[in-house]
């Protein structure tokens, strides 16, 4: 991996951390597409998980007084069966499948609210969310639009929404690092340098950039209304989705 690519990814991490600080999910969607364009799926998943875990953990810290821990622990319970099934089959998506699923995810945001009766504050809905978000996070690398479906009809204010989603995605990204990282290390015979991964200084450099972006995004969030917050999120991720669908079908050889 060249220095130019590493610098480009670092700048992408800064920009997408700012976007995530505002919208809670769009940044991860963009960043996954950027890094998957330069490396294999497993490597992209590990890097995305490492960078996004920093972003989400810092965002959760900034909004720590707004995290709904009762919701978080129920989501964790629901993630267990999905993780077990994927581990059983050692599933790793192709790059075409990854981009296609990334592109299709924003469709969920356009479903009429009358069709959706999901509320993450309800215990059985939170458990079902854990089942869904784990599967999507290990197939596409992100699960923001699906996550949002469970918050659309909740009465939680925007700060609780962003804070709770941040801690959920932090845990999901850690899971992703272990799911893809451990087999990759084993395949490399536990060597000190894993092929196609950036050097350690990349991860060190990404920390202040992500913290800066997250802090900036959170400040912008404070200036937004609840209505504007939901509207902007839907349109932003939908535009990104169109690009990813085209890339996915191209990689799969469908066009």
Secondary structure, 3 states (H helix, E strand, C coil): CCHHHHHHHHHHHHHHHHHHHHHCCHHHHHHHHHHHCCCCHHHHHHHHHHHHHHHHHHHHHHCHHHCCHHHHHHHHHHHHHHHHHHHHHCCCCCHHHHHHHHHHHHHHHHCCHHHCCCCCCCHHHHHHHHHHHHHHHHHCCCCHHHHHHCCCCCCCCHHHHHHHHHHHHHHHHHHHHHHHHHHHHHHCCCCCCCCCCCCHHHHHHHHHHHHHHHHHHHHHHCCCCHHHHHHHHHHHHHHHHHHHHHHHHHHCCCC
